[in-house]
Amino acid sequence: MELMRAARLHVPTRSLTVEEIPKPVPGRGQALVKVEAAGVCLSDVHIIEGILSPFFLEGDTVTLGHEVAGVIEDLGPEVTGWSLGQRVVLQVVELRNGATHTRGVDYDGGWAEYALASVSTLISIPDALPFEQAAIIPDAVSTPWAAITGTAQVGPAQPVGVWGIGGLGAHGVQLLRAIGAYPIVAVDPARAARDRALAFGADLALDSADPDLRERILAVTGGRGLAVAFDFAGVPEVREQALTVLGPKGRMVLVGLTDRALTVANGTVFSYMQQQILGHYGSEEHHVPELVALVEGGRLDFSRSISDVVPLSDAPKAVEMLLHKVGDPIRLILRP
């Protein structure tokens, strides 16, 4: 039996170890992908910490990693339309028996030398797109893209705010700039994050502790307030602050995850202003191909997003780097 290395999470104890496990064999409708790059996401940290838990996992241990790019190593019986050596990125979720299953959560993901994937989750990528950049498109880029174009339906010249300029928020700023939102206000307590927001296209970057934050946002929006506020941080205090600068019919979109309660301080004003709070999670199957096409067409560039590349054997170290923001990373990449 051929073995491979994989970073495995024992869910009951929340312990992450790199170990050798059997190399999978593709069945009908499946492909075996040799992993070239896998992103390290805050959602992975949430799974390790227990904020997120698998719904459909068979057993008590799972290979983490939902941002995966590589080449097709092997194909299952009767699979057509794909070829060995083809460069691909993998969708994060797939439907199984009518339920949505998440890669690296409900079944084994890509923090491994090889990943098993249903061919329905394969997306071809061009030769010019590096694996490291391709890997982060599912989730790190597609989640804010879906939140912006789908849940929030942001239009050109709409004033928007982005709270939390990490892996999701930085791409949120970049994508909002690409679709013509204006002005784009970024909010983060870290100076490095605010500088990054400006580099990625924000018109104004504010410290969340700035006592004049509300007045400055009202000034830059001509007194209107924000049409949309995005919480990419998953912090209740952020959400409460964002509510204070929404304009009439403004939408607050909750993308960052938290298990803490959200408080609307003045429900009368919220209702009178006809504001909305919208939950958002992940992306749909058409979002990743859209982004790959935009990169291929020169409309988007994610080369600035790769903060460091770490060997698969150091997966636990990469998690600690992200958790403690060592080097202020946008996205860390594991390479087998």
C-alpha positions in Angstrom: 0.0 0.0 0.0 1.4 3.4 -1.1 1.5 6.1 1.6 1.5 9.9 1.6 1.9 12.7 4.1 -1.1 14.6 5.3 -1.9 17.1 8.0 -4.6 15.4 10.0 -6.9 17.0 12.7 -8.3 14.7 15.4 -11.6 16.5 16.0 -12.4 15.3 19.5 -9.0 16.5 20.9 -8.4 19.3 18.3 -4.9 18.0 17.8 -3.1 18.6 14.4 -0.3 16.3 13.3 1.5 15.5 10.1 1.4 11.8 9.5 1.5 9.1 6.8 -1.8 7.7 5.6 -2.7 5.6 2.6 -2.6 7.4 -0.8 -6.2 7.4 -2.0 -7.3 5.7 -5.2 -9.9 7.5 -7.4 -13.3 5.8 -7.9 -16.0 6.5 -10.5 -16.4 10.2 -11.1 -13.2 11.1 -9.2 -9.7 12.4 -9.9 -6.6 12.1 -7.8 -4.8 15.5 -7.7 -1.2 15.9 -6.9 -1.3 18.9 -4.6 1.1 21.7 -5.6 -0.2 24.4 -3.2 -2.8 24.6 -0.4 -3.9 27.8 1.4 -4.0 28.2 5.2 -7.2 30.0 6.1 -8.6 31.4 9.3 -11.5 28.9 8.8 -8.9 26.1 9.3 -8.0 27.8 12.6 -11.7 27.9 13.5 -12.0 24.2 12.8 -9.0 23.4 15.0 -10.3 25.7 17.8 -13.8 24.2 17.6 -15.7 27.3 16.4 -16.5 25.3 13.2 -17.3 21.6 13.3 -17.9 19.0 10.7 -21.5 18.0 10.0 -20.9 14.9 7.8 -17.5 13.6 8.7 -17.2 9.9 8.7 -14.9 9.1 11.7 -13.2 11.5 14.0 -10.1 12.6 11.9 -9.9 14.7 8.8 -7.2 16.1 6.5 -7.6 19.9 6.6 -7.3 22.2 3.6 -10.1 23.6 1.4 -8.0 25.9 -0.8 -6.2 23.5 -3.2 -4.5 23.6 -6.6 -2.4 20.9 -8.4 -2.3 18.6 -11.3 -4.3 15.5 -12.1 -2.3 12.5 -11.2 -4.9 9.7 -11.9 -8.5 9.4 -13.0 -11.2 7.0 -11.9 -13.0 4.5 -14.2 -15.0 6.0 -17.0 -14.0 9.6 -16.3 -13.9 11.6 -19.5 -13.2 15.2 -20.4 -10.1 15.4 -18.2 -6.5 14.3 -18.8 -3.5 13.4 -16.7 -1.2 16.3 -15.9 -3.9 18.9 -16.4 -3.6 21.9 -14.0 -6.6 22.4 -11.8 -8.0 24.2 -8.8 -10.7 22.6 -6.6 -14.0 23.9 -5.6 -14.5 24.1 -1.8 -17.9 22.3 -1.6 -19.8 19.6 -3.4 -23.2 18.2 -3.1 -23.5 14.7 -1.7 -26.9 13.1 -1.3 -28.5 16.5 -1.5 -26.4 18.0 1.2 -23.4 20.4 0.9 -20.1 18.9 2.0 -17.1 21.1 2.6 -13.6 19.9 1.6 -11.2 19.7 4.5 -14.1 19.8 7.0 -16.6 17.1 6.1 -14.1 15.0 4.1 -10.4 15.0 3.5 -8.9 18.1 2.0 -5.7 19.3 0.5 -3.1 19.6 3.3 -1.6 16.5 1.8 0.6 15.3 -1.0 -2.5 14.1 -2.9 -6.2 15.0 -2.7 -9.2 13.1 -4.0 -11.8 15.2 -5.8 -15.1 14.6 -7.6 -14.5 15.7 -11.2 -17.5 18.1 -10.7 -15.3 20.1 -8.4 -12.4 20.5 -10.8 -11.7 23.8 -12.6 -9.0 24.0 -15.2 -6.5 26.8 -14.7 -4.2 28.4 -17.3 -0.4 27.7 -17.4 0.3 31.4 -16.6 -1.5 31.2 -13.3 0.9 30.1 -10.5 -0.4 27.3 -8.3 0.0 29.4 -5.2 -2.3 32.1 -6.5 -4.7 29.7 -8.0 -5.1 27.8 -4.6 -6.4 30.9 -2.8 -9.1 31.8 -5.3 -11.6 29.3 -3.7 -12.6 31.0 -0.4 -9.9 33.7 0.1 -11.1 35.4 -3.1 -14.3 33.8 -4.1 -15.9 34.3 -0.6 -15.6 38.2 -0.7 -16.4 38.1 -4.5 -19.7 36.2 -3.7 -20.4 38.5 -0.8 -19.9 41.6 -2.9 -21.6 40.6 -6.2 -24.2 38.2 -4.7 -25.3 38.9 -1.1 -24.6 42.6 -1.1 -25.1 43.3 -4.8 -22.8 46.3 -4.7 -23.1 48.6 -7.6 -20.7 51.2 -9.1 -20.1 54.4 -7.1 -21.8 53.0 -4.0 -20.0 53.9 -0.7 -18.7 50.8 1.1 -16.8 49.9 4.3 -14.6 46.9 4.9 -13.8 45.9 8.5 -10.9 43.6 8.9 -8.1 43.7 6.3 -6.8 40.1 6.6 -7.0 37.4 4.0 -10.7 38.0 3.1 -10.8 41.8 3.7 -7.8 42.6 1.6 -9.3 40.8 -1.4 -12.6 42.5 -0.6 -11.0 45.9 -1.0 -9.3 44.8 -4.3 -12.6 43.4 -5.7 -14.7 46.4 -4.6 -12.2 48.6 -6.5 -12.5 46.4 -9.5 -16.3 46.7 -9.7 -16.2 50.5 -9.2 -17.4 50.9 -5.6 -16.7 54.4 -4.3 -15.5 55.5 -1.8 -14.0 52.4 -0.2 -13.4 52.8 3.5 -11.2 50.2 5.2 -11.2 49.8 9.0 -8.6 47.9 11.0 -6.7 48.5 14.3 -3.4 47.4 12.8 -1.3 50.0 10.9 0.1 47.4 8.6 -3.4 46.3 7.6 -4.5 49.8 6.9 -1.4 50.4 4.8 -2.3 47.2 2.9 -5.8 48.3 2.4 -4.6 51.5 0.7 -2.2 49.6 -1.5 -5.1 47.3 -2.5 -7.3 50.2 -3.5 -9.0 51.7 -0.5 -9.8 55.4 -0.6 -9.6 55.9 3.2 -8.1 53.6 5.9 -9.2 54.2 9.5 -8.2 52.8 12.9 -11.3 51.2 14.5 -10.3 53.1 17.7 -10.4 56.5 16.0 -12.9 58.6 18.1 -13.8 60.5 14.9 -14.4 57.4 12.8 -18.1 58.1 12.3 -17.6 61.7 11.4 -14.8 60.8 8.9 -17.0 58.2 7.2 -19.9 60.6 7.0 -17.6 63.3 5.6 -16.1 61.0 2.9 -19.6 59.8 1.8 -21.0 63.3 1.6 -23.1 62.7 4.7 -24.9 59.7 3.3 -23.2 56.9 5.3 -22.3 53.6 3.8 -24.5 51.7 1.4 -22.8 48.4 2.5 -20.6 47.5 5.4 -18.7 44.2 5.3 -17.5 42.5 8.5 -14.6 40.3 7.5 -13.3 40.1 11.1 -16.1 38.2 12.8 -16.0 40.5 15.9 -19.2 41.7 17.5 -17.8 45.1 18.4 -16.9 45.6 14.7 -20.5 44.8 13.7 -21.9 47.2 16.3 -19.6 50.0 15.0 -20.5 49.3 11.4 -24.2 49.7 12.1 -23.6 53.3 13.3 -22.3 54.4 9.9 -24.9 52.7 7.6 -26.9 55.0 5.5 -30.6 54.7 4.7 -31.4 51.1 3.4 -27.8 50.2 4.1 -26.8 46.6 4.3 -24.3 45.1 6.7 -22.9 41.8 5.4 -21.5 39.3 8.0 -18.7 37.3 6.4 -16.3 36.8 9.4 -17.4 34.0 11.7 -18.1 34.3 15.4 -20.2 32.4 18.0 -20.9 35.6 19.9 -24.1 37.5 19.8 -24.8 40.6 17.7 -26.6 43.5 19.4 -28.6 46.2 17.5 -28.3 49.1 19.9 -31.2 51.1 18.5 -33.8 48.9 16.9 -36.1 51.9 16.2 -33.5 53.7 14.1 -32.5 50.5 12.4 -36.1 49.8 11.3 -36.9 53.5 10.4 -33.8 53.6 8.2 -34.9 50.2 6.6 -31.4 48.8 7.1 -30.5 45.1 6.8 -28.2 42.6 8.3 -27.2 39.8 5.9 -25.4 36.6 6.6 -22.9 35.3 4.1 -20.9 32.1 3.8 -18.6 30.8 1.1 -19.4 31.1 -2.6 -21.3 29.3 -5.4 -19.9 27.1 -8.1 -19.8 29.9 -10.8 -17.7 32.3 -8.7 -14.4 30.5 -9.0 -14.5 30.1 -12.8 -15.4 33.9 -13.0 -12.3 34.8 -11.0 -10.0 32.5 -12.9 -11.3 34.1 -16.2 -10.7 37.6 -14.8 -7.1 36.7 -13.8 -6.5 35.1 -17.2 -7.9 38.3 -18.8 -5.5 40.5 -16.8 -8.3 42.1 -14.8 -7.1 40.8 -11.4 -3.7 40.0 -10.0 -3.2 38.1 -6.7 0.6 38.0 -6.7 0.7 40.4 -3.7 -1.5 38.0 -1.7 1.0 35.2 -1.1 2.8 36.1 2.2 4.9 33.0 2.6 5.2 29.4 1.4 5.7 26.8 4.1 6.5 23.1 3.8 3.6 20.7 4.5 5.6 19.2 7.4 5.3 22.6 9.1 1.5 22.8 8.9 1.1 23.3 12.7 3.7 26.1 12.6 1.8 27.7 9.7 -1.4 27.6 11.8 0.4 29.4 14.7 1.8 32.0 12.3 -1.7 32.8 11.0 -3.3 32.7 14.5 -0.7 35.1 15.9 -0.3 37.1 12.7 3.4 36.5 12.4 4.6 38.7 9.6 1.1 40.1 9.2 0.1 37.5 6.5 -2.6 37.8 3.9 -2.3 34.1 2.8 0.1 31.4 3.8 0.6 28.5 1.4 1.5 24.9 2.2 3.6 23.1 -0.3 4.0 19.3 -0.1 
